[in-house]
Amino acid sequence: MKRIIPIMQIKDRLMYKSKGYHDHVYVGDPLNALRIFNEKGVDELIVIDIGASHADYEIDYEFLEDLASEAFMPLAYGGRIRSLEDATRVISIGFEKVVLNSGAFLKAGLIESISSYIGSQSVVLSVDIGRKGFFKRHEVFHSNGKRRVNDSLRNLVDQYIEKGVGEVFFYDMIRDGKMDGLDPAFLNFISGEYSVPTIVAGGVRDVKDFSAAFDYGHDAVGVGSAFVYAAKGQGVLIDYFKGNYEGM
Amino acid sequence: MIGVLDYGFGNIKSIINIIHHVGGEVVIVRSPEEISAIDTLLLPGVGHFKKAMSVLEEKGLVEPIKNHARSGKYLVGICLGMQLMLEFSEEGNCEGLGLVKGRVCQFSQNHSLKSINMGWSKVVVNRSTEITKGLLPNSRFYFVHKYYVVCENEEDVLLSSTFGKEFTASFQRNNLIGFQFHPEKSHKYGMQVFKTLTEL
């Protein structure tokens, strides 16, 4: 069954929505949003701590426990996971999966050590896609979109699956927060046959984006703004819809 | 009284939460003494089979779990916990608790392009027992696993699901029960499973 997954961005125990990857707009109380998503029976929920890029940051386990205690759906957490202990503690609190971005790229052996303990099915690699250079070619970035990866996407993903990644999350940094729909050029850039499940996100607006993503063979779609705002340019409204994929 | 085993593998908090949510009582057990004091033992698990078995051995929990199983009291394994109850797993080429005949195998290309079954699936009831009677119609559950159980005895298979091909989603052999999916994360369908467990 295909999955439609709300992405919840938190910072200092508040809920935010990013736009253009770097701007953060306050949208409400995370616990409240989680309760609503719970009631609506969402497939999964991804919680990303976007405050985690500050140097002194520590994972807010206490808050994550509060969130997990209200959730009867699968949860994934990403934000400053830098060690096996971080990962196992997040799992024990009530999360099914951990999402790694910077940690995976900056810390040699991290993916291997985490997946050999909690299993690769619980390890998600977050891959940020942006554009660079005169020709505005698609490239892979990490560490809050600041560092560019010097390798082809295919090589990179295959390498990380080998290390023990069990799911890949492709994020379009350019369309982030815009609700303009998934970019066909982005979908093209990341297309391929992957031996692990894949999620795509960045700019999702409506069910047409779900179809586009699934036509490319992806297993899940991550949705930020479209589940947080009533419509583009309108106020906050926590919602969830699956369109034709209800019960599928 | 339900006891959930805390041996360092798995999200016991979620299990505790959902049992409370359906109005049941549950305690965390960590030692042989605590295990012998409860009626139904839940064996959770998210992680590597071989690592989990070595931790159970280190903590001296293997015999207490086997004794609990032999006593006729319910032993319910969830995800990795279910797999540990089998004889052998390809994950680490390791022996399990051997309480239920069969082995744990890895999903191969014969099943699906993807090496991991991740997502919601419906289940088919193979046999009707006190466990299946309570299931909501059209129940679907959340699965996230790379390895799957193959029961030696067909009659032990309680629920089946499909990932490319059919596989065992749940087994029951008398008091020994296993769920490959995560009932604690399967919304109302999972709540119903725990409601049934609290009423055993």
Contacts between the chains, C-beta under 8 A, distances in Angstrom:
chain1	res1	chain2	res2	distance
A	1	B	119	5.0
A	1	B	120	4.7
A	1	B	121	6.3
A	1	B	140	7.7
A	2	B	119	7.6
A	3	B	119	5.4
A	3	B	120	7.3
A	38	B	187	7.9
A	41	B	187	5.2
A	41	B	188	7.6
A	43	B	119	7.4
A	43	B	120	6.2
A	44	B	142	7.8
A	65	B	13	6.8
A	68	B	11	7.7
A	68	B	13	6.2
A	68	B	14	6.5
A	68	B	17	7.7
A	69	B	13	6.8
A	69	B	17	5.2
A	71	B	14	7.6
A	71	B	185	7.6
A	72	B	17	7.8
A	72	B	18	6.2
A	72	B	21	7.4
A	72	B	184	7.3
A	72	B	185	6.4
A	72	B	186	7.5
A	72	B	187	5.3
A	72	B	190	6.8
A	72	B	191	6.9
A	73	B	142	7.4
A	73	B	185	5.8
A	73	B	186	7.9
A	73	B	187	6.1
A	74	B	142	5.3
A	74	B	144	6.9
A	74	B	182	6.9
A	74	B	185	4.7
A	75	B	185	7.6
A	88	B	8	7.5
A	91	B	10	7.4
A	91	B	11	6.0
A	91	B	46	5.7
A	91	B	47	7.9
A	92	B	8	7.6
A	92	B	10	7.2
A	92	B	11	6.2
A	92	B	12	7.0
A	92	B	13	7.1
A	93	B	11	7.0
A	93	B	13	5.8
A	94	B	11	4.6
A	94	B	13	4.5
A	94	B	14	4.2
A	94	B	17	7.2
A	95	B	11	6.9
A	96	B	11	7.1
A	96	B	46	6.9
A	96	B	144	5.9
A	96	B	182	7.0
A	96	B	185	6.4
A	97	B	144	7.5
A	116	B	48	6.0
A	116	B	51	7.5
A	117	B	47	5.9
A	117	B	48	6.0
A	117	B	51	5.9
A	118	B	46	6.0
A	118	B	47	4.9
A	118	B	48	7.4
A	119	B	46	6.7
A	119	B	47	5.3
A	119	B	48	5.6
A	119	B	80	7.6
A	119	B	146	6.7
A	120	B	116	7.3
A	120	B	146	6.4
A	121	B	116	5.0
A	121	B	118	6.6
A	121	B	144	5.0
A	121	B	145	5.7
A	121	B	146	5.1
A	122	B	46	6.1
A	122	B	47	7.9
A	122	B	144	7.2
A	166	B	115	8.0
A	166	B	116	5.3
A	166	B	118	7.6
A	166	B	146	7.1
A	167	B	116	7.3
A	167	B	118	6.6
A	193	B	113	6.6
A	194	B	114	7.9
A	195	B	113	6.8
A	195	B	114	6.5
A	195	B	115	5.2
A	196	B	114	6.3
A	196	B	115	6.1
A	196	B	116	5.8
A	197	B	114	5.7
A	197	B	116	6.1
A	197	B	118	4.8
A	197	B	119	7.5
A	219	B	114	7.4
A	219	B	118	7.1
A	219	B	119	6.9
A	220	B	119	7.7
